[in-house]
């Protein structure tokens, strides 16, 4: 019988077939099922700005692979997707091109969905969310009104960060490295009436509950803790020389006798009352100059300590000294009380300011009482030592001084113990069109009036004029602005600000869990089944923005008894960025690789496996075309190994399994399972490559295609399923497997085989016992020597000498000879 030529691996022919099969099977169309453990797998949804590139796909491939893995482990998997569709880029593009944002967004979504499909990245599309659709933003408005009812939304005049390019306000969290997070423009300060969410009411809970998140990266928790910035101290009242008082917050009340001047922020509301006429011009000029500075610049240790004298004085409530009040930009209006008692002897910023402006410096903390008169060359900021030059408190330790002086302030009614936070309330107002309209009406008689639920959504008008000056089109659209008061029917006007897009993304995961419910934002029963998200994957750049805001939202909803858990994400993984030619892969750099190119040249599975193999997933990685070629060769080799000479698998010839191949297979199952659970996808891919190598070595050494071989083929195919799903499905079919591979159980390692697969090897150095190390059975001499050299005991025994040779008794002993 003439042999037929074995079929060639042709991903371009194979992959569309299996994508169609998955769609017909309704892959990831999840339903609540009490018979299976649930697993809510989520990747951060993107802003649909245009075509995707392979840098974007690292996140999506990781998420898809993990969802497929969990499906094979028997979980009821929810794996949804959607679009964070509001935001400035679409509006700015509309100004330049004239294409309405909704049109461009819908086009970009269609392109992105095609690209996700090409790469075999599948989602529960029946639960798709687009934040710019009315059926979603209606409920964003409804939630705003619930926050308003609970006193968690309010409007007030405030100094805000203003982006002059985007013509809109920025929250503090949206200034990154001193510039606008979107466009890179340096912001200025502007005083406006703005809407805020009272996130500070939850500051302590947000801080405390970080301890619950034991499956979050530690660096993300540290970033959030630092941003919340809890400080313990005291409020102290300094009496103004003329009338009134100025309250300060300090973490070091023990240094109050060293306060030789006061500093208030340029935005402080007390300035009009205290600035003297002769200083007015200088103060006004200084305040105007500071409006161009960002908070980061003002707080930088390298920033020059500028300031201006107010002309006013205060009385130190403990030393009773008359001290000047200065205005300086290194004090912020939104931290503490916006004013400080300046203690130059024990604070480096105050020390630098005092030196520059020739203000007195006094030591009030020293290693002993003898140090009272010793001059200071730098600020002495230590928390050890005793109080000096501090009247009746001399000789107290710092800890005792803090306690006693705070108690004395409380006794006299001039102070109290206080906890303050760096966290500021969340500024949600944006002066742009493409966002969720804030559902508020301004009535001349009733003032601020919430839009009634029955009138939601407040729709964005389709016809607006996009102005070249970047001003908000809503404010110049009479049909939107002009309305009537829901209470009295009188002519009124609508709020023209829209909400920060991070409001939209602070609850989208609840909408996924509930499905497209037209009667409510989400169904509590269904949300209670799915929440919390079991695995959340996305970029660390969202550590302080989206992740903090989502935690805040969840706690508010928990307190309102709308959900049953108060933390949204049980586990978090933050993937690294893909670089190419030395830069992060991006459209602007022109170094992106499109999915279409990848699929046309290599097939989707090569791109998927390479993205997982490129390096530790939580670290940045450099794209390398030769590495892609290497992965392509690996997948082609697996095809050749499993697909035999007769258009299928060569039938079993011998019934005697190979112990060595079987042992390697079960070691691989154990390692790949462990690595995937730990998100070590790169080492999981390496393990699969090693198994393929072992299979190749087995055949080349004369091994037969027997039961052990067929077991290796089947389990390698199942292990490959989450990562190269198209190839794995095709191999599974050719192996005679029933049904879709994605619904097959994940292989389990046999503990008895694994026990036999490991042995304890005695390690000697120059004939003397130095360690006993567990190693894989059958390990060769070079590998055994390499493992032995990693032992600290062996390393100490060698002491830097060179190993001349090794004596190896397989599976029992290795002796390293140095002489």
C-alpha positions in Angstrom: 0.0 0.0 0.0 1.5 3.3 -1.0 2.1 5.8 1.7 0.4 9.2 1.5 2.2 12.4 2.3 1.5 13.5 5.9 -0.6 16.7 6.0 1.3 19.9 6.5 0.5 22.3 9.4 -1.5 25.1 7.8 -2.8 27.5 10.5 -4.5 29.8 7.9 -6.7 26.8 6.9 -7.2 25.3 10.4 -7.8 28.4 12.6 -11.1 29.8 11.0 -12.7 26.3 11.2 -12.2 26.1 15.0 -13.2 29.7 15.6 -16.5 28.9 13.9 -16.9 25.8 16.0 -16.4 27.7 19.2 -19.0 30.3 18.2 -21.5 27.6 17.3 -20.9 25.9 20.6 -21.5 29.2 22.5 -18.1 29.1 24.1 -18.1 31.4 27.3 -21.8 32.0 27.1 -22.1 31.6 30.9 -25.2 31.1 33.0 -25.5 30.8 36.8 -25.0 27.2 37.7 -25.1 26.0 41.3 -23.6 22.6 40.2 -20.2 24.0 39.3 -17.8 26.3 41.1 -18.0 29.7 39.5 -15.0 31.6 38.1 -15.3 35.3 37.1 -12.3 36.0 34.8 -11.9 39.6 33.7 -9.5 41.7 31.7 -9.6 45.5 31.9 -11.8 46.7 29.0 -10.1 49.1 26.5 -10.8 52.5 25.1 -11.7 51.7 21.4 -9.3 54.2 19.8 -8.5 52.3 16.7 -6.9 49.1 15.4 -5.2 46.9 18.0 -1.6 45.7 17.9 0.3 42.8 19.4 1.3 45.0 22.4 -2.4 45.2 23.4 -2.8 41.5 23.0 -0.6 40.5 25.8 -3.3 41.3 28.2 -6.1 39.6 26.1 -4.1 36.5 25.4 -3.2 36.0 29.1 -6.9 36.5 30.0 -8.2 34.2 27.3 -5.6 31.4 28.1 -6.5 31.5 31.8 -10.3 31.4 31.0 -9.8 28.4 28.8 -7.7 26.7 31.5 -10.3 27.3 34.1 -13.0 25.9 31.8 -11.0 22.7 31.4 -10.6 22.6 35.2 -14.4 22.3 35.5 -15.3 25.8 36.5 -18.4 27.7 35.3 -16.5 30.6 33.7 -17.7 34.1 33.1 -15.3 35.8 30.6 -17.0 39.0 29.4 -15.7 42.0 27.4 -16.7 45.5 26.5 -15.6 49.0 25.7 -14.7 52.0 27.8 -16.0 54.2 25.1 -16.4 57.7 26.5 -13.4 60.1 26.6 -11.4 62.9 25.1 -9.6 61.2 22.1 -12.8 60.6 20.2 -14.0 64.2 20.9 -10.6 65.7 19.9 -10.7 63.6 16.7 -14.2 65.0 16.0 -12.8 68.5 16.3 -10.1 67.7 13.7 -12.1 65.4 11.3 -15.7 66.4 11.8 -16.6 62.7 12.4 -19.0 62.5 15.4 -17.5 60.5 18.3 -20.2 57.9 18.2 -19.5 57.1 14.6 -15.7 56.7 15.1 -16.2 54.7 18.3 -18.6 52.2 16.6 -16.2 51.8 13.7 -13.2 51.2 16.0 -15.2 48.6 18.0 -16.0 46.7 14.9 -12.3 46.6 13.9 -11.2 45.5 17.4 -13.8 42.8 17.5 -12.6 41.4 14.2 -9.0 41.4 15.5 -9.9 39.7 18.8 -11.7 37.1 16.7 -8.7 36.6 14.5 -6.5 35.8 17.5 -8.9 33.3 18.9 -9.7 35.5 21.9 -13.3 34.8 22.7 -15.7 36.4 25.2 -19.2 36.3 26.5 -20.4 38.7 23.8 -24.0 38.3 24.9 -22.9 40.4 28.0 -21.0 43.0 26.0 -20.9 46.5 27.6 -20.3 49.8 25.8 -20.2 52.7 28.3 -21.4 55.3 25.7 -24.6 53.4 25.0 -27.7 54.8 26.5 -28.7 51.5 28.1 -25.5 51.7 30.2 -25.0 55.4 30.9 -28.6 55.7 32.0 -27.5 53.6 35.0 -24.3 55.5 35.5 -26.5 58.6 35.9 -28.8 56.7 38.3 -25.9 55.7 40.5 -24.7 59.4 40.6 -28.1 60.3 42.0 -27.9 57.5 44.6 -24.5 59.0 45.7 -26.2 62.4 45.8 -29.0 61.0 48.1 -26.4 59.5 50.4 -24.4 62.8 50.7 -21.5 61.3 48.7 -21.9 63.7 45.7 -21.6 67.4 46.2 -20.7 70.6 44.3 -18.4 73.3 45.5 -15.9 75.9 44.3 -12.4 74.6 44.3 -9.0 75.2 42.8 -8.6 72.5 40.2 -6.0 71.1 37.8 -6.8 72.5 34.3 -5.5 71.0 31.1 -5.2 74.0 28.6 -4.9 71.6 25.6 -7.9 69.4 26.4 -9.8 72.3 28.0 -11.0 70.3 30.9 -10.4 69.5 34.6 -8.1 66.8 35.7 -8.3 64.8 39.0 -5.1 64.8 41.0 -4.7 61.1 40.1 -4.8 62.1 36.4 -1.6 64.1 36.6 1.3 61.7 35.9 4.9 63.0 36.2 3.6 66.6 36.3 1.6 66.4 33.0 -1.9 65.5 31.8 -2.2 61.7 31.6 -3.9 61.9 28.3 -2.1 64.5 26.2 1.1 65.2 28.1 0.4 68.9 28.6 1.4 70.7 31.8 -1.7 71.7 33.7 -2.4 75.0 35.4 -4.7 75.9 38.3 -8.2 77.3 37.9 -11.0 78.0 40.4 -14.3 76.5 39.3 -17.6 75.2 40.7 -17.2 71.4 40.4 -18.9 68.1 41.3 -17.0 65.8 43.6 -17.5 62.3 45.0 -16.7 62.1 48.7 -14.2 59.2 48.5 -12.5 60.6 51.7 -15.4 59.3 53.7 -14.1 55.8 52.9 -10.4 56.6 53.2 -9.8 54.4 56.3 -11.8 51.5 55.0 -10.0 51.7 51.7 -6.7 51.6 53.6 -7.6 48.9 56.1 -9.2 46.6 53.5 -6.0 46.4 51.5 -5.1 43.7 54.1 -7.9 41.6 52.6 -6.3 41.6 49.2 -3.7 38.9 49.7 -3.8 38.0 46.0 -2.9 41.5 44.8 0.6 42.5 43.9 2.3 44.1 46.9 3.5 47.1 44.9 -0.1 48.0 43.9 -1.2 47.8 47.5 1.7 50.0 48.6 0.9 52.5 45.8 -2.7 52.7 47.0 -1.7 53.0 50.7 0.7 55.8 49.9 -1.9 57.6 47.8 -4.4 57.4 50.7 -1.6 58.7 52.9 -2.9 58.4 56.5 -1.2 60.8 58.9 -1.8 61.0 62.7 -1.2 64.2 64.5 -3.0 67.3 66.0 -4.8 70.4 64.9 -3.5 73.5 66.7 -4.9 77.0 66.7 -2.5 79.9 66.3 -4.2 83.2 67.1 -3.9 86.0 64.6 -2.5 89.2 65.9 -5.4 91.3 64.9 -8.4 88.9 65.3 -9.4 85.3 64.5 -7.2 82.2 64.4 -5.4 80.1 61.9 -5.6 76.3 62.4 -2.7 74.1 61.4 -2.3 70.3 61.2 1.0 68.8 62.4 2.3 65.3 62.9 4.9 66.7 65.3 3.1 68.7 68.0 6.3 68.1 70.1 8.1 70.7 68.0 5.6 73.6 68.5 8.1 75.6 70.5 10.3 75.6 67.4 7.6 77.2 65.2 9.3 80.5 64.2 6.9 81.4 61.3 3.8 80.1 59.6 3.1 79.3 56.0 -0.2 79.2 54.2 -1.0 77.9 50.7 -1.5 80.5 47.9 -5.1 79.2 47.5 -6.0 79.5 51.3 -9.3 81.2 51.8 -8.0 83.3 54.8 -5.6 85.4 52.6 -8.1 88.2 51.7 -8.6 88.7 55.5 -5.0 88.8 56.6 -2.9 90.3 53.7 -1.9 93.9 54.5 -2.4 96.6 52.0 1.3 97.2 51.5 1.8 93.5 50.6 -1.3 93.1 48.5 0.4 93.6 45.1 3.3 91.3 45.9 1.0 88.6 47.2 -1.3 88.8 44.1 1.6 88.5 41.8 2.9 85.5 43.7 -0.5 83.8 43.7 -0.8 84.3 39.9 2.6 82.8 39.3 1.9 79.7 41.3 -1.2 78.9 39.2 1.1 77.6 36.5 2.7 75.0 38.9 1.6 71.5 39.4 1.4 69.8 42.8 4.3 67.5 41.9 6.5 70.5 41.1 5.4 72.3 44.3 6.2 69.3 46.5 9.5 68.4 44.7 12.6 68.6 47.0 14.4 70.2 44.1 11.9 73.0 43.7 13.1 76.4 44.9 11.4 77.4 48.1 9.7 80.6 46.9 7.3 82.7 49.0 6.0 86.1 50.0 5.3 87.7 53.3 1.6 88.4 54.0 2.3 91.3 56.3 0.4 89.6 59.1 1.5 87.9 62.3 0.2 85.2 64.6 0.9 84.2 68.2 2.4 80.8 68.9 -0.1 79.4 71.5 2.7 77.7 73.5 5.7 80.0 73.3 3.5 83.1 73.0 5.9 84.5 70.4 4.8 86.8 67.6 5.6 85.0 64.4 5.2 86.1 60.7 2.8 84.5 58.3 4.2 83.7 54.9 2.6 82.4 51.7 4.5 79.7 49.9 3.8 77.1 47.2 5.2 74.1 49.1 2.1 74.1 51.2 -1.0 72.7 49.5 -4.5 74.0 50.2 -6.0 70.4 50.0 -3.7 68.8 52.5 -4.4 69.2 56.3 -5.8 72.7 56.8 -3.8 74.4 54.0 -1.5 76.0 56.6 1.5 74.8 58.6 3.5 75.9 61.6 7.0 76.1 60.2 9.6 74.5 62.4 12.9 75.0 60.4 15.0 73.3 63.0 13.3 70.0 62.4 11.8 70.0 58.9 14.0 70.1 55.9 11.6 72.1 53.7 11.0 74.7 56.5 14.8 74.8 57.0 15.5 75.6 53.4 12.8 78.2 53.3 14.0 79.9 56.5 17.6 80.0 55.2 16.5 81.5 51.9 14.3 84.2 53.6 16.5 84.8 56.6 14.0 83.6 59.2 15.0 82.3 62.7 15.8 78.6 63.2 15.5 77.1 66.7 16.4 73.7 68.0 13.7 72.1 70.2 14.8 68.4 69.9 18.3 67.2 70.7 20.1 64.1 71.8 20.2 65.5 75.4 19.4 68.7 77.3 23.0 69.9 76.7 22.2 70.3 73.0 19.8 73.2 73.5 22.2 75.9 72.4 24.0 73.9 69.6 23.5 75.5 66.2 21.9 73.4 63.4 23.5 73.1 60.0 20.6 71.0 58.7 17.2 70.1 59.9 17.2 67.5 62.8 14.2 65.4 61.8 14.9 62.4 64.1 12.1 60.9 66.3 14.6 60.0 69.0 16.0 62.5 71.6 14.5 64.9 74.1 12.7 68.2 74.0 14.8 71.3 74.6 13.9 75.0 74.5 10.4 73.9 75.2 9.5 75.4 78.5 7.9 73.1 81.0 8.2 70.2 78.5 12.0 70.2 78.5 13.5 66.7 78.9 10.5 64.8 77.7 11.1 62.1 75.0 9.7 62.8 71.6 6.9 60.3 72.2 6.1 61.8 75.6 6.2 65.3 74.2 3.7 64.5 71.4 1.3 63.1 73.9 1.7 65.8 76.6 1.6 68.8 74.3 -1.5 67.4 72.5 -3.2 66.8 75.8 -2.4 70.3 76.9 -3.8 71.8 73.7 -7.0 69.8 74.2 -7.2 71.0 77.8 -6.8 74.6 76.8 -9.3 74.3 73.9 -6.7 75.3 71.3 -6.2 71.9 69.6 -7.3 68.3 69.2 -5.9 64.9 68.1 -6.5 64.5 64.3 -6.1 61.9 61.6 -5.8 63.3 58.1 -5.3 61.8 54.7 -3.4 62.7 51.5 -6.4 61.4 49.6 -8.6 64.1 48.2 -12.3 63.9 47.2 -12.7 62.7 43.6 -13.3 65.5 41.2 -15.7 64.1 38.6 -16.7 67.2 36.5 -15.3 67.4 33.0 -16.0 70.3 30.6 -16.3 68.2 27.5 -19.0 66.7 25.4 -18.2 63.0 25.0 -19.1 61.7 28.5 -22.0 60.9 30.7 -24.1 64.1 31.3 -24.4 64.9 35.0 -28.2 64.5 35.7 -28.7 67.9 37.5 -30.9 70.8 36.7 -30.4 74.4 38.0 -33.7 76.1 38.8 -33.9 79.8 39.7 -36.2 79.0 42.6 -35.2 75.5 43.8 -31.4 75.6 43.0 -29.8 72.3 42.4 -32.5 69.8 41.4 -31.7 66.1 40.6 -33.2 64.7 37.4 -36.0 62.3 38.4 -35.4 58.6 37.6 -38.3 58.6 35.1 -36.5 61.2 33.0 -33.3 59.2 32.7 -31.2 59.0 30.7 -30.3 62.6 30.1 -29.2 62.0 26.5 -26.2 63.5 24.8 -27.5 65.5 21.8 -26.4 64.0 18.5 -26.1 67.4 16.8 -23.5 69.6 18.4 -20.9 72.0 17.2 -17.3 70.9 18.0 -15.4 74.1 18.5 -11.8 74.6 17.5 -11.1 76.3 20.8 -12.0 73.0 22.6 -14.8 74.5 24.7 -17.6 72.2 25.8 -20.2 71.9 22.9 -22.9 71.1 25.4 -22.7 74.6 27.0 -23.3 76.0 23.5 -26.3 73.8 22.5 -29.5 75.5 23.6 -31.7 72.5 22.9 -29.6 70.6 25.6 -29.1 73.5 28.1 -32.6 74.8 28.2 -35.2 72.7 30.1 -37.8 73.0 32.8 -37.6 72.4 36.5 -39.0 68.9 37.5 -40.4 70.5 40.7 -42.0 73.7 39.5 -42.0 73.6 35.7 -40.2 77.0 35.4 -37.5 77.5 32.7 -34.2 76.1 34.0 -30.9 75.0 32.6 -29.1 71.7 32.6 -25.7 71.0 34.1 -23.3 71.0 31.0 -20.4 69.1 32.7 -20.0 65.5 32.0 -18.6 62.8 34.3 -15.0 61.6 34.5 -14.8 58.4 32.4 -13.5 56.6 35.5 -17.0 56.8 36.9 -18.1 54.6 33.9 -15.5 52.0 34.6 -16.0 51.9 38.4 -19.0 49.5 38.1 -19.0 47.9 34.6 -18.0 44.5 36.1 -21.4 44.5 37.9 -23.3 45.0 34.6 -21.4 42.1 33.0 -22.4 39.9 35.9 -26.1 40.8 35.6 -26.5 40.9 31.8 -28.4 43.4 29.8 -31.2 44.2 32.3 -33.3 47.2 31.2 -35.0 47.7 34.5 -32.0 48.2 36.9 -28.3 48.7 36.8 -27.7 45.1 37.9 -29.6 42.2 39.3 -28.4 41.6 42.9 -29.1 37.8 42.9 -27.0 37.3 39.7 -24.3 39.7 40.9 -24.1 37.8 44.3 -23.5 34.6 42.3 -20.6 35.9 40.3 -18.9 38.6 42.5 -16.2 39.2 43.4 -14.2 39.0 40.2 -12.0 35.9 40.8 -9.1 37.1 38.5 -8.6 40.6 37.2 -5.9 41.3 34.6 -4.7 44.7 33.4 -2.0 47.4 33.6 -0.4 48.7 36.7 -1.0 52.2 35.4 -4.5 51.8 36.8 -3.3 51.1 40.4 -4.4 54.5 41.7 -7.1 55.5 39.3 -9.5 52.7 38.2 -8.7 50.2 40.9 -9.1 52.7 43.8 -12.3 54.2 42.4 -13.8 50.7 41.8 -13.0 49.7 45.4 -14.7 52.9 46.6 -17.8 52.3 44.4 -18.1 48.7 45.7 -18.0 49.9 49.3 -20.7 52.5 48.7 -22.9 49.9 47.0 -22.3 47.4 49.8 -23.3 49.9 52.4 -26.5 50.5 50.4 -27.2 46.8 50.5 -27.1 46.6 46.7 -24.2 44.1 46.7 -23.0 41.5 49.2 -19.2 41.9 48.9 -17.3 45.2 49.5 -14.1 44.4 47.5 -14.6 43.9 43.7 -11.4 42.0 42.7 -10.2 39.0 44.7 -7.0 38.5 42.7 -5.2 41.0 40.5 -2.4 40.4 37.9 -0.7 43.4 36.3 1.0 42.5 33.0 4.1 44.2 31.6 4.3 46.2 28.4 5.6 44.9 25.0 8.5 46.9 23.5 9.8 46.9 20.0 12.9 48.7 18.7 13.5 50.1 22.2 10.0 51.7 22.7 6.7 50.6 24.0 4.8 49.1 21.1 2.3 51.8 19.9 0.7 53.3 16.8 2.4 56.7 17.5 5.9 55.1 17.4 5.1 53.1 14.3 6.5 50.0 15.8 3.3 48.0 16.3 2.6 44.6 14.7 -1.0 44.1 13.6 -2.9 40.9 14.4 -3.7 40.6 10.6 0.0 40.5 9.8 0.7 37.9 12.5 -2.2 35.7 11.5 -1.3 35.9 7.8 2.4 35.1 8.2 2.4 32.7 11.2 -1.1 32.0 12.4 -2.8 33.2 15.6 -1.4 30.5 17.8 2.2 31.4 17.1 1.4 35.0 18.2 -0.4 33.8 21.3 2.3 31.4 22.4 5.0 33.9 21.7 3.3 36.6 23.8 3.1 34.0 26.7 6.7 32.8 26.2 8.4 36.2 25.7 9.3 36.7 29.4 7.7 36.9 32.9 4.2 38.2 32.2 4.4 40.8 34.9 7.5 42.4 33.4 8.1 44.5 30.3 9.5 42.5 27.3 11.2 43.3 24.0 9.6 41.8 20.9 12.0 39.8 18.8 11.1 38.5 15.3 13.6 35.6 15.7 11.8 34.6 18.8 8.5 34.5 16.9 10.2 32.2 14.3 11.3 29.9 17.0 7.8 29.6 18.4 6.5 28.9 14.9 9.1 26.1 14.5 8.0 24.6 17.9 4.3 24.4 16.9 5.2 22.9 13.5 7.3 20.3 15.3 4.4 19.4 17.6 2.3 18.9 14.5 4.8 16.6 12.9 5.3 14.6 16.1 1.6 14.0 16.6 0.3 13.8 13.0 1.8 10.7 11.6 2.8 9.3 8.3 -0.6 8.0 7.2 -2.8 11.1 7.4 -3.3 10.5 11.1 -1.7 9.0 14.1 0.4 5.9 13.6 -1.4 3.0 15.4 0.1 1.6 18.6 2.7 -1.0 17.8 3.9 -2.2 21.2 2.0 -2.4 24.5 5.0 -1.7 26.7 5.0 1.9 28.0 8.3 3.9 28.3 8.8 4.7 31.9 11.1 7.6 31.1 8.6 9.3 28.7 5.7 8.7 31.1 7.6 10.3 34.0 8.5 13.3 31.9 4.9 13.7 30.9 3.6 13.7 34.5 6.3 16.1 35.6 5.2 18.4 32.8 1.6 18.2 33.8 2.5 19.1 37.4 4.7 22.0 36.4 2.4 23.5 33.7 -0.5 23.4 36.2 1.5 25.0 38.9 2.9 27.7 36.6 -0.4 28.6 35.0 -2.0 29.0 38.5 0.9 31.3 39.4 0.6 33.2 36.0 4.1 32.0 35.1 3.1 31.4 31.5 6.6 31.8 30.1 7.9 28.8 32.2 4.8 26.8 31.4 5.6 27.3 27.7 9.2 26.2 28.4 7.9 23.0 30.1 5.8 22.2 27.0 8.9 22.7 24.8 10.9 20.4 27.0 8.2 17.7 26.8 8.2 18.0 23.0 12.0 17.7 23.1 11.8 14.6 25.3 9.3 13.1 22.8 11.6 13.8 20.0 14.5 12.2 21.8 12.4 9.2 22.6 11.7 8.6 19.0 15.2 9.2 17.8 16.5 6.8 20.5 14.3 4.1 18.9 11.3 4.5 21.1 8.0 3.1 19.7 4.7 4.8 19.2 3.0 2.8 22.0 0.6 3.5 24.8 3.1 5.9 26.5 3.6 7.8 23.3 -0.1 8.1 22.6 -0.7 9.3 26.2 2.0 11.9 25.8 0.4 13.1 22.5 -3.0 13.4 24.0 -1.9 15.1 27.2 0.5 17.5 25.4 -2.5 18.4 23.2 -4.7 19.1 26.2 -1.9 21.1 27.9 -1.5 23.1 24.8 -5.2 23.9 24.6 -5.4 27.2 26.5 -2.4 28.6 24.7 -2.5 27.4 21.1 -6.2 26.6 21.0 -6.7 26.2 17.2 -3.8 23.8 16.8 -4.8 21.9 19.9 -8.4 21.4 18.7 -7.2 20.1 15.3 -4.7 17.7 16.9 -7.4 16.5 19.4 -9.7 15.7 16.5 -7.0 13.9 14.6 -6.2 11.9 17.8 -9.8 10.7 17.8 -10.8 12.8 20.7 -14.5 13.3 21.3 -16.1 16.8 21.3 -14.3 20.1 21.5 -11.0 20.0 23.4 -11.9 23.1 25.3 -14.5 21.1 27.1 -12.2 18.2 28.0 -10.8 17.8 31.5 -7.4 19.2 32.2 -4.9 16.4 32.7 -3.9 15.4 36.2 -0.4 14.2 37.3 -0.2 10.8 38.8 1.3 11.1 42.3 2.7 7.6 42.3 4.6 8.3 39.1 5.8 11.6 40.4 7.0 10.0 43.6 9.1 7.6 41.5 10.2 10.5 39.4 12.1 12.1 42.2 15.1 10.8 44.1 17.4 12.1 46.9 20.9 12.6 45.7 23.8 12.7 48.2 26.2 15.6 47.3 29.8 15.5 48.4 32.7 17.9 48.0 36.1 16.2 47.8 34.5 13.1 49.3 32.8 14.8 52.3 29.0 14.9 52.7 27.7 18.4 52.2 24.0 18.1 51.3 21.2 15.9 50.2 19.1 17.3 47.4 15.9 16.0 45.8 16.3 15.7 42.0 14.4 14.3 39.1 15.0 10.6 38.6 17.3 9.9 35.7 18.9 13.3 35.8 22.2 13.4 33.9 25.6 14.4 35.3 25.7 17.9 34.0 22.2 18.8 35.4 23.0 17.1 38.7 26.2 19.1 39.0 24.4 22.3 38.2 21.7 21.7 40.9 24.4 20.7 43.4 26.3 23.9 42.8 23.2 26.0 43.7 23.2 24.6 47.2 24.5 27.2 49.8 26.1 24.4 51.8 28.0 23.2 48.7 28.9 26.7 47.7 30.4 27.3 51.1 32.3 24.1 51.0 33.9 24.8 47.6 34.8 28.3 48.8 35.5 29.7 45.4 37.7 26.9 44.2 37.3 25.4 40.8 35.5 22.1 40.3 38.0 19.9 38.4 35.7 16.9 37.8 32.7 15.2 39.2 31.9 11.6 40.1 28.3 10.7 39.4 26.4 7.7 40.5 23.0 8.1 38.8 20.1 8.8 41.1 22.3 8.2 44.2 25.4 10.5 44.5 27.5 13.2 43.0 31.0 14.0 44.3 32.5 17.4 43.2 36.3 17.2 43.2 38.2 20.4 43.5 41.8 19.2 43.9 
